[in-house]
Amino acid sequence: MQWLMIPQLCQRFVFWALLGTITSLQLPVALAMDLPEATEVQSQVVSATVYLEQADVTRMIPVQASEQSRWLRIRALPATLVPGSVRWESDGSPRVRSLQVIRQVETVDPEVRAEQEAKRDQQREALDAARQEIAVIEQDLETIEQLVNFSAAKLENKLAATELNVESIAAVADYVMQRRRKLATEFLKAQQVLARQEAEYQNQTVDDGQGMDSSFDVLILVEPNEREGQLKVSYRVDGVSWRPAYSILATSQAEGDDQFTIQLDAKVSQNSGEDWRDVELAFCTGSPTVRSKPPLMAPLRVATQSSSEQDNENDGTSERSGVAGLNEPWNEMVDRQSEIALNSRASRRQIDEFTVRRGVQRTLAEDADLDTTDETYLVDSRLSLTSSSYENTVTVRRVELSGKIYRVAKPLLASHVYRQVTLENPLRQTLVGAEATVLLDGKLVGQMKIPTTPAGGKFLIGLGADRLVRTRRELLGKEESVQGGNRVLQLRYRLVISNYHPDEIDVRLYDRLPLSRDDERLQVTLETSQQESLSTDAIYRRMDFPIGILRWDLPIPAGRFGSKAFD
């Protein structure tokens, strides 16, 4: 009877709590008094998957045959271990019945601790002194600037009174310049001292913290097994991260396709507290804690303005009931609230489709600027990464591609013509978006960001400005007339390209047509002959042409410049 009187929400809470107690095989961090007798076993890190802000580490444990159940202990796992992430994997022998994670806190000798404190106090005093020195120099520089302003005011008054003492002015100027040079040198040295003191203080703090740091032991209860086997134990650690970076080496060819080498590197920070030696390494662009399901879509109810007044008191309830009415676990109420807000903002955008006069509206969802790619890149060979505060660079992929470099001219925006190439992703997985350093024929041309590109998709690489090709835009004339009571304004432009190369080049020439906000009162058109000469590229016709972007694909003959420039 008492069970029947419990509210429904509490019933569900008790049910899930009991279920979690029954099925959970990973117990909370145990106390020392609760530890069972266990046999210490040796383990080795065999693989690691590095996420953007964590890493998933796998250890291999050999298990001997036994006729009895027993506890196995893995000692000294790093302090960065996430206790709730420990799990195991077995091929059936041995079988695991339970697992415990125990925190082991290291103690430090009081004399060692006192010595560490004294050293840290000395470094803190040196750090404060360096900061004070910089503050004094900054104050001196400010005083010098005030002196300059005061002297300038006095000089202006002297000029107004036709009185001018050249020697005194020269003396002040010479003093200011010399004092500025000296203060600038002192300021640079003080900054270097401050940086060194901050690094030493930070390193000392890290070293002291490691002395008091904790580690973790893992206890595994293994059932009797008739034969030897291996057990994998995996866990996540903090203090590890990576970021992708590209190097693009382009080589132009006099004939045929140009050659490109694209190298994907991982800039890795491995400060987990444990060394990875000769491991299988992988890099993942996702997160182990990210939500794995898409947002829910609630119904959108609309009404005329007259009927909406009587339903005003129920405004928004349809979204709430639509989301809350779905069969979801009770403990996802927080996520549900965010989905309600997401649906509400989407509803406002959707209502605009009814009220705004524009016939074409192109909008993106709120996560359009987020990189939701979840790709894992396996490194071909086994590597070692020791735990340190330094960043490591690991080459993940290196591919050879071919393509044809073309030029892009936008005289409305720039007088230089830029080189580009469109390449296809040859990998059987998504190419993660990241910054790239671009070199053409051995020369650095700049940096760009490679967008996230799916397998088989195409991406654009900028290869810098071509100094031997120039462009300009000229307004040749403007005529005004009246036709049928309408005012007609005709403008004629010339787009010019100068090619100083000894060879013919391909150029994509861009301009744009103004878009009318009110087609009933203002119409903007392009001459029919010019429309027929525009690019026939399918993507251009579908994406850019409807929004007024004009593009011509032109072969520009060699040596067309000056009076022979290509119009």
QUIZIFEN-V606602 format. One line per field, one symbol per residue. ss: DSSP state (2 for helix, 1 for strand, 0 for the rest). burial: + if it has 16 or more other C-alpha atoms within 10 Angstrom, else -. A space follows every 10 residues. Layout:
ss = ???
burial = ???
//
This chain:
ss = 0222200222 2222222222 2220011111 0222000011 0011111111 0000111111 1110010001 1111111000 1022201111 0000011111 1111100002 2222222222 2222222222 2222222222 2222222222 2222222222 0000022222 2222222222 2222222222 2222222222 2222222222 2201111111 1100100011 1111111001 1111111111 1000000111 1111111111 0000011111 1111000000 0000000000 0000222222 0222002222 2222000002 2222222222 2222222222 2222200000 0000022220 0000011100 0011100000 1111111111 1110011110 0000011111 1111000000 1001111111 0011111111 0010000111 1111111111 1111111111 1110011111 1111111110 0000111111 1100000000 0000000222 2200000222 2222222011 1111110001 0222010
burial = ---------- ---------- -----+---+ ---------- --+-++++++ ++++++++++ +-+------+ +++++-++++ +-+--+-+-- --++++-+++ ++++------ -----+---+ --++-++-++ +-++--+--- +--+------ ----+----- ---------- -----+---+ --+---+--+ --++--++-+ +--+---+-- +-++++++++ +++++---++ ++++++++++ ++++++++++ +------+++ -+++++++++ ++++-+--++ ++++++-+-- -------+-+ ---------- --------++ --++------ -----+--++ -+++--+--- ---------- ---------- --+--++--- ----+++--- ---+-++--- -+++++++++ +---++++++ +-++++---+ +++--+++++ ------++-+ ++++----+- +++++---++ +++------- ---------- ----++++++ +---++++++ +--------- ---------- ---++----- +---+--+++ +++--++-++ +---++-
//
